[in-house]
Amino acid sequence: MHDNMTTLAPNRSNATGARNGPGAGTGTATAARIRNAMTIDVEDYFQVSAFAPHIARDTWPDRECRVEANIDRILAILADGNVVATFFTLGWIAERYPAMVRRIVAGGHELASHGYGHLRASDQDRAEFSDDITRSKALLEDIGGHAVLGYRAPSFSIGARNLWTLDSLLEAGYRYSSSIYPIQHDHYGMPDAPRFAFYPNGEQGLLEIPITTVRLMERNLPAGGGGYFRLLPYAASRWLMRQVNNTDRQSAIFYFHPWEIDPGQPRQPGVGMKTRFRHYVNLARMEGRIKALTRDFEWDRMDRIFLGHA
């Protein structure tokens, strides 16, 4: 990490009377609860990084796209739970489904960038990365009609070897990133990074907001969604997130993908056993678990929790 890295103090301002959505009531029980960030990485099943060796990019336009229907289901779940969220959206998707993007914004959700074509930040040089994040930001702002302040790298591909990307994001006009996952993983991760929001280059730089982990047995355990959330019993994931709220007094950052609520998606042939298990495990249970999360925790947008946006 950079020498002038600044870690934020526990964000006690997140313990607020605000309910999940705008205009909801307040109460004593609510005031003691911390708002967590519900985030969705908007990409389709064939764009998953683990499938990259098996699915050529030039075949993407010819494949069955299921993202729009899945996003509409997610929007309905969030509306029913009075939850507003942050949607980290691929430019490639937004370009093809602008009406879907506008429905996200119309629902009161934050529109943020996931890059344009789901290229890992670690696979791009400075010029390529700058072009990708600038292109996606401009495209999303044009479609959504609002400034795009947040970015999440595909596959959490910002780490110790490419921290220069955070400077590029700041130069491109982003205010925060949620791209560093402080765990040990075979595809990504920076286990020695701070567990909670921090400024890698001092408080005048970009705010990095890591995916949530819980510190147990001198290790950071993943507690913020993805395949771990599908694999573990729901009660275990709920306990981990409550540890972050009740013990650390911090907001949890939870993420999932539209394809994770879609057990009917086409099965990709030729992938290895580990990849197949990671991608398809418990897809049929995911929608029910997301609904449970909307009942069991308080939720809000990333920009409201961490940037203080109204």
C-alpha positions in Angstrom: 0.0 0.0 0.0 1.0 3.6 -0.4 2.8 5.2 2.6 0.1 7.9 3.0 -2.8 5.4 3.1 -5.5 6.7 5.5 -8.0 4.3 7.1 -11.3 5.7 8.1 -12.6 5.5 11.6 -15.7 3.4 12.2 -18.6 5.0 10.4 -20.9 5.5 13.3 -22.9 8.0 11.3 -24.4 5.0 9.5 -26.4 4.2 12.7 -29.3 6.2 11.5 -33.1 6.4 11.8 -33.4 6.1 8.0 -35.1 3.0 6.7 -34.1 1.1 3.6 -35.8 3.4 1.1 -36.5 7.1 0.9 -39.6 8.4 2.8 -39.8 5.5 5.2 -40.5 5.9 8.9 -38.1 6.0 11.8 -38.1 4.4 15.3 -36.0 3.5 18.3 -35.1 0.0 17.0 -34.2 1.3 13.6 -32.0 4.0 15.0 -29.6 1.5 16.5 -29.2 -0.4 13.2 -26.4 0.3 10.7 -27.1 0.8 7.1 -25.4 -1.7 4.8 -24.7 -1.3 1.1 -26.6 -3.6 -1.3 -24.7 -3.8 -4.6 -25.3 -5.6 -7.8 -22.7 -6.3 -10.5 -24.7 -6.0 -13.7 -23.3 -8.5 -16.2 -24.6 -11.6 -17.9 -23.8 -15.3 -17.3 -21.5 -15.5 -20.3 -19.3 -12.6 -19.2 -18.1 -14.2 -16.0 -14.3 -14.1 -15.8 -14.1 -17.8 -15.0 -15.8 -18.6 -18.3 -13.4 -16.4 -20.4 -11.2 -19.4 -21.5 -14.4 -21.1 -22.8 -16.5 -18.2 -24.3 -14.9 -16.0 -26.9 -15.8 -12.3 -26.6 -16.7 -12.1 -30.3 -19.6 -14.6 -29.5 -21.2 -12.4 -26.9 -23.6 -10.7 -29.3 -24.9 -14.0 -30.5 -25.7 -15.5 -27.1 -29.0 -15.5 -25.3 -29.0 -12.5 -23.0 -30.9 -12.9 -19.7 -29.7 -9.9 -17.8 -32.7 -7.7 -18.5 -35.3 -10.1 -17.2 -33.1 -10.9 -14.1 -32.6 -7.2 -13.4 -36.4 -6.7 -13.5 -36.8 -9.5 -11.0 -34.1 -7.9 -8.8 -35.8 -4.4 -9.0 -39.1 -6.0 -7.9 -37.4 -7.8 -4.9 -35.8 -4.5 -3.9 -39.0 -2.5 -4.3 -40.9 -5.1 -2.2 -38.3 -4.8 0.5 -38.2 -1.0 0.3 -34.4 -1.2 -0.5 -32.3 1.0 -2.6 -29.0 -0.3 -3.9 -26.0 0.4 -6.1 -25.8 -1.2 -9.5 -22.2 -1.5 -10.9 -23.1 -1.8 -14.5 -21.1 -2.9 -17.6 -21.1 -0.4 -20.4 -21.5 -3.3 -22.8 -24.8 -4.1 -21.1 -26.0 -0.5 -20.8 -25.4 0.1 -24.5 -27.7 -2.7 -25.4 -30.3 -2.2 -22.7 -30.6 1.5 -22.1 -34.3 1.3 -21.0 -33.3 -1.2 -18.3 -30.6 1.2 -17.0 -33.3 4.0 -16.9 -35.5 1.7 -14.8 -32.7 1.2 -12.4 -32.3 5.0 -12.0 -36.1 5.5 -11.8 -36.2 3.1 -8.9 -34.1 5.4 -6.8 -30.9 3.3 -7.1 -27.4 4.5 -7.7 -25.9 3.8 -11.1 -22.1 3.0 -11.0 -19.5 1.6 -13.4 -18.3 -1.9 -13.8 -16.1 -0.9 -16.7 -17.1 -1.4 -20.3 -16.4 -4.9 -21.4 -15.6 -6.9 -18.2 -11.8 -6.8 -18.7 -9.9 -7.3 -15.6 -8.0 -4.2 -14.5 -5.0 -6.3 -13.9 -5.0 -7.3 -17.6 -4.9 -3.7 -18.9 -2.1 -1.2 -19.2 -2.6 2.5 -18.1 -3.9 3.7 -21.5 -6.3 0.8 -21.9 -7.6 1.1 -18.4 -8.1 4.9 -18.7 -10.0 4.4 -21.9 -12.2 1.7 -20.4 -13.2 3.6 -17.3 -13.7 6.9 -19.2 -15.8 5.2 -21.9 -18.1 3.4 -19.4 -18.6 6.5 -17.2 -19.6 8.7 -20.1 -21.9 6.1 -21.5 -23.7 5.4 -18.2 -24.0 9.1 -17.5 -25.5 9.8 -20.9 -28.1 7.0 -20.5 -28.8 7.4 -16.8 -28.8 11.2 -16.6 -26.7 11.4 -13.4 -23.1 11.6 -12.5 -21.4 8.2 -12.0 -19.2 8.4 -8.9 -18.4 4.7 -8.2 -16.5 1.9 -9.9 -16.0 -1.7 -9.2 -13.3 -3.6 -11.1 -14.3 -6.9 -12.8 -13.3 -9.8 -10.5 -12.0 -7.4 -7.9 -8.9 -7.1 -10.1 -7.2 -4.2 -8.3 -4.5 -5.2 -5.8 -1.0 -4.6 -4.7 0.5 -4.8 -8.2 -1.8 -2.2 -9.9 -2.7 0.4 -7.3 -2.0 3.0 -10.0 -5.5 2.2 -11.2 -6.9 4.2 -8.2 -5.1 7.3 -9.4 -6.5 6.8 -12.9 -10.0 6.5 -11.5 -9.7 9.7 -9.6 -8.4 11.5 -12.8 -11.4 10.1 -14.7 -13.8 11.8 -12.2 -14.7 8.8 -9.9 -15.1 9.5 -6.2 -14.9 5.9 -4.9 -13.9 2.4 -5.8 -15.1 -1.0 -4.4 -12.5 -3.1 -6.1 -10.2 -4.5 -3.5 -11.2 -7.7 -1.7 -9.0 -8.2 1.5 -9.0 -12.0 1.3 -6.7 -14.8 0.0 -8.2 -16.2 -3.2 -6.9 -18.0 -6.3 -8.3 -15.4 -8.7 -8.1 -12.1 -6.8 -7.6 -10.6 -3.4 -5.3 -8.4 -1.3 -5.4 -9.9 2.2 -3.2 -7.3 3.8 -5.5 -4.4 2.7 -7.7 -2.7 5.3 -11.0 -4.4 5.9 -13.1 -1.1 5.9 -13.2 2.0 3.8 -9.9 3.8 3.4 -8.0 6.3 1.3 -5.0 4.6 -0.3 -3.4 8.0 -1.3 -4.6 10.2 1.5 -7.9 12.0 2.1 -7.6 14.0 -1.1 -7.6 10.8 -3.2 -10.0 8.1 -4.1 -12.0 6.3 -1.4 -11.7 2.5 -1.6 -14.6 0.5 0.0 -13.7 -3.2 0.3 -16.1 -6.0 0.1 -17.0 -7.1 3.7 -14.9 -9.7 5.6 -14.9 -10.9 9.2 -11.6 -11.4 11.1 -11.5 -14.8 12.7 -8.5 -17.0 13.6 -6.1 -14.3 12.2 -7.7 -14.5 8.8 -10.2 -12.4 6.9 -13.2 -14.6 6.0 -15.4 -13.5 3.1 -18.8 -12.2 4.4 -20.1 -10.0 1.6 -21.8 -12.2 -1.0 -20.9 -14.0 -4.2 -20.4 -17.7 -4.3 -19.6 -17.8 -0.5 -23.1 -16.6 0.2 -24.7 -19.3 -2.0 -22.4 -22.0 -0.5 -22.8 -21.2 3.2 -26.1 -21.7 5.1 -28.0 -18.5 5.2 -27.8 -18.4 9.0 -24.0 -18.4 8.8 -23.9 -15.5 6.3 -26.3 -13.6 8.4 -24.2 -14.1 11.6 -21.1 -12.9 9.8 -22.7 -9.7 8.6 -24.2 -9.1 12.0 -20.7 -9.4 13.5 -19.6 -6.5 11.2 -22.6 -4.4 12.3 -22.7 -5.2 16.0 -19.0 -5.8 16.8 -17.1 -3.7 14.3 -19.9 -1.1 14.1 -19.3 -0.8 10.4 -21.5 -1.0 7.3 -21.3 -4.3 5.4 -20.8 -4.3 1.6 -22.8 -7.1 0.0 -22.7 -8.0 -3.7 -24.3 -10.4 -6.1 -24.9 -10.8 -9.9 -28.1 -11.0 -11.9 -27.2 -14.5 -13.1 -27.1 -15.7 -9.5 -30.9 -15.6 -9.2 -31.3 -17.5 -12.6 -31.1 -21.3 -12.2 -32.5 -21.6 -15.7 -29.5 -20.0 -17.4 -27.7 -22.1 -20.2 -25.1 -24.5 -18.8 -21.7 -23.9 -20.2 -20.0 -27.1 -21.5 -16.3 -27.8 -21.1 -15.6 -26.0 -17.8 -13.7 -27.6 -15.0 -15.4 -29.1 -12.0 -14.3 -26.4 -9.6 -15.5 -23.6 -11.9 -18.8 -25.4 -12.5 -19.4 -25.9 -8.8 -18.6 -22.2 -8.0 -20.9 -20.9 -10.7 -23.9 -23.1 -10.3 -24.1 -24.0 -6.6 -27.4 -23.1 -5.0 -28.6 -20.8 -7.8 -32.2 -21.9 -7.0 -31.9 -20.7 -3.4 -30.4 -17.3 -4.1 -33.6 -15.3 -4.7 -35.1 -16.4 -1.4 -31.9 -15.5 0.4 -31.8 -12.0 -1.1 -35.4 -11.5 0.0 -34.3 -12.6 3.5 -31.5 -10.1 3.5 -34.0 -7.3 2.7 -35.9 -8.2 5.9 -32.9 -8.9 8.2 -30.8 -5.8 7.6 -30.9 -2.1 6.8 -29.8 -1.2 3.3 -28.9 1.9 1.3 -26.8 3.1 -1.7 -23.0 3.3 -1.6 -23.0 7.0 -2.4 -25.4 7.8 0.5 -23.5 5.7 3.1 -20.0 6.7 2.2 -20.2 10.1 0.4 -23.1 11.5 2.3 -25.3 12.1 -0.7 -28.9 12.9 0.0 
